[in-house]
Amino acid sequence: MPLPMQAKFHSDNAKYRAYVGGFGSGKTICGVVEDILTMLEYPGIRGLVSRRHYNELKATTQADFLKICPPGVIESLNKSTGLCRFINGSEVYFWNLESLDALKSLNLGFFHIDEASEVGYDIFKALQGRLRQSQDNEGKEIPRRGWLTTNPEGHDWIWDMFMHRQAQKDAYFMKSYHIFRAPTTENIYLPQDYIDDLRSTYPKEWLDKFMSGEFDVFEGQIFTELSKERNFIPDALADLAMRYINERCPVRYRSIDHGFTNPTVCLWGAIDGDGNLFLYREYRKTKALVSDNAREIKRLSLGEDYIQTMIDPSTRNRTGSGRGISVIEEYSENEIYCTPANNQISAGLLRMGEYIKVQPDRINPITKLPGSPKLFFLPGTEKTFDELLRLAWKKVKPNSDRSPREEPIDKDDHGPDALRYLLMDRPQGETPEGKLDPYEVTLSYVRALSRESDGWADEPVRSNPVPMLVALGDFQFEVFK
């Protein structure tokens, strides 16, 4: 008797399906039952049942397949080639996925990847290209489908294909990629002491991933407290949040992480008098000139005033374009006056963590409920939120003398970088008297002018000063750096 989520999986006709669940949720069983049903329904179909490593494939996936398969259905099993043939002519290969080369000659009607989070997207893509068997032995058209069974592994390619694209309302993925999520507790056949032991033995982060089947927790994740429920304002409250920002947050900032091949990201932030930061707008563009970025940023900023626009301090470097002008100077020429940010990574990550964490005695400024972070994302900033959620520490080799959590992976971090620049300027809202503290605002600019790209400069005065426009409120000043 299938479990409720297993029954939904078997009755679904999507081109690609993913059954994702916690330990003991019946993932592998669900997958091999689908394998067998498909082979019985389409005589002569050819399939692939796979896992990354052969030993695990043989000990788990193949063993469950052979155990569940009805008596008398299997005609032969070649242990050396991994080919299993049914009496109706259907065939399935049990192969590992350690190399793409073996997959190139396959002509498949279906494939099943068990523990799919262990393999990369390139494997999945290669198998999609092998789904080309058109008819079974009776002349019936084969639907050519693929399914995955796996534990979640953070915001990886499975999350992107089966959850993220659907959330973005991509019509093709909503039709062709369906996900089925089952927690450990759905399996009524597990002994109760098994579940009790898991809950009493393992920390919450482990239980979220391996028992509840959550994608938002993964190994090496930097901001484990970041949550869409706590830090992201839903569509239903977006209008209320914007009214709050317009009425209570006169202090606005912009922050730019400039790129060309990588995207240029600009974030708009608003600060209230209690120090809450609202990211309410995001601009993101690849392969755009500074003039194009500046034009769009100015268009999106119409009617608003900004205390500062922070930018990556490396933009002060000469570009070598022949004009002898830096990126930050190009932005100034296009009337976006920027201040070089403090680019200290470790300190910046710590500061971001302080804004992300929930403080039990803090009141949420929008819902008015106790227990609130200081950082909030509004609809339209989803890409930066997702990048922040996926931010992970680099894995360090076992023999390395460095701390395994010393630096983050430098990939898909352009939104988080822009946020870090903003927070490292220590943004403040209104003082109790309703005005900005002029000392703190001026001091932030003095600090900015003495920064090197990797931290604080020992000597702020340079031998060859370069004029640069710096913005202070509605005024621009020419200074030398």
Residue pairs with C-beta under 8 A, 6 or more apart in sequence:
2 10
2 30
2 33
3 25
3 26
3 30
3 182
3 186
3 187
3 188
4 186
5 19
5 21
5 25
5 180
5 181
5 182
5 186
6 19
6 26
6 29
6 30
6 33
6 182
8 180
9 17
9 19
9 30
9 34
9 147
9 180
10 30
10 33
10 34
10 37
12 178
12 180
13 143
14 145
14 175
14 176
14 177
14 178
15 143
15 144
15 145
15 146
15 176
15 177
16 145
16 146
16 147
16 148
16 161
16 162
16 176
16 177
16 178
17 145
17 146
17 147
17 148
17 177
17 178
17 179
17 180
18 116
18 147
18 148
18 149
18 150
18 158
18 161
18 162
18 177
18 178
18 179
18 180
19 27
19 30
19 31
19 147
19 148
19 149
19 150
19 179
19 180
19 182
20 27
20 148
20 149
20 150
20 151
20 152
20 158
20 162
20 179
20 180
20 181
20 182
20 213
20 215
21 27
21 151
21 181
21 182
21 183
21 184
21 186
21 213
22 151
22 182
22 183
22 184
22 209
22 210
22 211
22 212
22 213
23 151
23 184
23 198
23 210
23 211
24 184
24 187
24 190
24 194
25 182
25 183
25 184
25 186
25 187
25 213
26 182
26 186
26 187
27 114
27 149
27 150
27 151
27 182
28 60
28 61
28 64
28 114
28 149
29 64
29 68
30 149
31 49
31 61
31 112
31 114
31 147
31 148
31 149
32 49
32 61
32 64
32 65
32 68
32 112
33 68
34 112
34 147
35 47
35 49
35 65
35 92
35 110
35 112
36 65
36 68
36 69
36 70
36 73
38 45
38 47
38 109
38 110
38 145
39 45
39 47
39 86
39 88
39 90
39 92
40 73
40 86
40 88
40 90
42 90
42 109
42 136
42 140
42 142
43 86
43 88
43 89
43 90
43 136
43 137
43 138
44 88
44 89
44 90
44 136
44 137
44 138
45 90
45 91
45 109
45 110
45 133
45 136
45 142
46 90
46 91
46 92
46 93
46 106
46 107
46 108
46 109
46 133
47 90
47 91
47 92
47 93
47 108
47 109
47 110
47 111
47 112
48 92
48 93
48 95
48 103
48 106
48 108
48 110
48 111
48 112
48 127
48 130
49 57
49 61
49 62
49 65
49 92
49 93
49 94
49 95
49 111
49 112
49 114
50 57
50 61
50 93
50 94
50 95
50 96
50 97
50 111
50 112
50 113
50 114
51 57
51 60
51 61
51 96
51 97
51 113
51 114
51 115
51 118
52 96
52 97
52 98
52 115
52 118
52 119
53 96
53 98
53 118
54 95
54 96
54 98
56 115
57 94
57 95
57 96
57 114
58 94
60 114
61 94
61 114
62 94
65 84
65 94
66 74
66 77
72 87
73 86
73 87
74 84
74 85
74 86
74 87
75 85
75 86
75 87
76 83
76 84
76 85
77 83
77 84
77 85
78 84
81 93
82 93
82 94
82 95
83 91
83 92
83 93
83 94
84 91
84 92
84 93
84 94
85 91
88 137
89 137
93 106
95 102
97 103
97 113
97 119
97 123
100 122
100 123
100 126
103 123
103 126
103 127
103 130
104 126
106 130
107 130
107 132
107 133
108 127
108 130
108 131
108 132
108 133
108 144
109 131
109 133
109 136
109 142
109 144
110 131
110 142
110 144
110 145
110 146
110 147
111 127
111 130
111 131
111 146
111 147
112 146
112 147
112 148
112 149
113 119
113 123
113 124
113 127
113 146
113 147
113 148
113 149
113 150
114 148
114 149
114 150
115 149
115 150
115 151
116 124
116 148
116 149
116 150
116 158
117 150
117 151
117 152
117 153
117 156
117 158
118 150
120 157
121 157
121 161
124 146
124 148
124 157
124 161
127 146
128 146
131 144
131 145
131 146
132 144
133 142
133 144
134 141
134 142
134 144
135 141
135 142
136 142
148 158
150 158
151 209
151 210
151 213
152 158
152 159
152 209
152 213
152 214
152 215
152 217
152 218
153 215
153 218
153 219
154 215
154 216
154 217
154 218
154 219
154 221
154 390
154 392
155 164
155 215
155 216
155 218
155 386
155 389
155 390
156 218
159 215
161 173
161 177
162 173
162 177
162 178
162 179
163 179
163 215
164 386
165 173
165 174
165 177
166 173
166 174
166 177
166 179
181 213
182 213
183 211
183 212
183 213
184 190
184 195
184 198
184 210
184 211
184 212
184 213
185 195
185 211
195 211
198 207
198 210
198 211
199 207
199 211
202 210
202 211
205 217
205 224
208 214
208 216
208 217
209 217
209 218
216 227
216 228
216 389
217 224
218 392
219 392
220 392
220 393
220 394
220 395
220 409
221 389
221 390
221 391
221 392
222 349
222 353
222 391
222 392
222 393
222 408
223 352
223 353
223 356
223 388
223 389
223 391
225 353
225 356
225 357
225 358
225 373
226 356
226 385
226 388
226 389
228 385
230 358
230 372
230 373
231 356
231 373
231 375
231 376
231 377
231 385
232 376
232 377
232 382
232 385
233 241
233 366
233 376
233 377
233 378
233 379
234 379
235 379
237 366
237 367
238 378
238 379
240 366
241 278
241 280
241 366
241 376
241 378
242 280
242 378
244 272
244 365
244 366
245 270
245 272
245 278
245 280
248 272
248 273
248 365
249 270
249 271
249 272
249 278
249 429
250 430
251 270
251 271
251 307
251 427
251 428
251 429
251 430
251 436
252 268
252 269
252 270
252 271
252 304
252 305
252 306
252 307
253 268
253 269
253 270
253 271
253 306
253 307
253 308
253 309
253 310
253 422
253 425
253 427
254 266
254 267
254 268
254 269
254 297
254 301
254 306
254 308
254 309
254 310
255 266
255 267
255 269
255 309
255 310
255 311
255 341
255 418
255 419
255 421
255 422
256 264
256 265
256 266
256 293
256 297
256 309
256 310
256 311
256 312
256 331
256 336
256 338
256 418
256 421
257 264
257 265
257 266
257 311
257 312
257 414
257 415
257 417
257 418
257 421
258 264
258 290
258 293
258 311
258 312
258 315
258 327
259 265
259 286
259 414
260 286
260 287
260 288
261 286
261 287
262 286
262 414
263 284
263 285
263 286
263 414
264 283
264 284
264 285
264 286
264 288
264 293
264 414
265 282
265 283
265 284
265 384
265 414
265 415
265 417
265 418
266 282
266 283
266 284
266 293
266 297
266 418
267 279
267 281
267 282
267 381
267 384
267 415
267 418
267 419
267 422
268 279
268 280
268 281
268 282
268 300
268 301
268 304
269 277
269 278
269 279
269 280
269 422
269 427
270 277
270 278
270 280
271 277
271 278
271 427
271 428
271 429
272 278
272 365
272 429
272 430
273 429
273 430
273 431
273 432
274 365
274 429
275 374
275 428
275 429
276 365
276 374
276 375
276 376
276 429
277 355
277 374
277 375
277 376
277 422
277 423
277 427
278 376
278 378
279 375
279 376
279 377
279 378
279 381
279 384
279 419
280 378
280 380
280 381
281 300
281 378
281 380
281 381
282 380
282 381
282 383
282 384
282 415
283 293
283 296
283 297
283 300
284 383
284 414
284 415
285 292
285 293
285 296
290 327
290 330
290 331
290 334
291 330
291 334
293 331
293 336
294 331
294 334
294 335
294 336
295 334
297 336
298 335
298 336
305 473
305 474
306 471
307 427
307 436
307 441
307 473
308 339
308 425
308 444
308 445
308 471
309 336
309 337
309 338
309 339
309 471
310 338
310 339
310 340
310 341
310 418
310 421
310 422
310 425
311 328
311 331
311 338
311 339
311 340
311 341
311 421
312 340
312 341
312 343
312 417
312 421
312 453
313 340
313 341
313 342
313 343
313 451
313 452
313 453
314 343
314 453
315 326
315 327
315 328
315 331
315 338
315 340
316 326
316 327
316 328
316 340
316 453
316 466
316 468
316 481
317 326
317 327
317 453
318 324
318 325
318 326
319 325
319 326
319 327
319 330
325 333
328 338
328 340
328 468
329 468
331 337
331 338
332 338
332 468
332 469
337 469
337 470
337 471
337 476
338 471
339 425
339 444
339 445
339 448
339 470
339 471
340 448
340 449
340 451
340 453
341 420
341 421
341 422
341 424
341 425
341 448
341 451
342 348
342 421
342 424
342 425
342 447
342 448
342 451
342 455
342 456
343 421
343 424
343 451
343 453
343 454
343 455
344 424
344 454
344 455
345 407
345 408
345 420
346 407
347 424
348 420
348 421
348 423
348 424
349 408
349 420
351 420
351 423
351 424
352 375
352 388
352 416
352 419
352 420
352 423
354 374
355 373
355 374
355 375
355 423
356 373
356 374
356 375
357 373
358 371
358 372
358 373
359 371
359 372
359 373
359 374
360 370
360 371
361 370
362 370
362 371
362 372
362 373
362 374
363 369
363 370
363 372
364 370
364 371
364 372
365 372
365 376
366 376
377 384
377 385
381 415
383 415
384 415
384 416
384 418
384 419
385 415
387 412
387 413
387 414
387 415
387 416
388 415
388 416
388 419
390 412
391 408
391 409
391 413
391 416
392 408
392 409
393 404
393 405
393 406
393 407
393 408
393 409
394 406
394 407
394 408
394 409
395 404
396 402
396 403
396 404
396 406
425 444
425 448
426 440
426 444
428 436
428 437
428 440
430 436
431 437
441 472
441 473
442 472
445 470
445 472
448 470
449 460
449 470
449 479
449 481
450 456
450 457
450 460
451 457
462 480
462 481
465 480
465 481
466 480
466 481
467 478
467 479
467 480
468 478
468 479
468 480
468 481
469 476
469 477
469 478
469 479
470 476
470 477
470 479
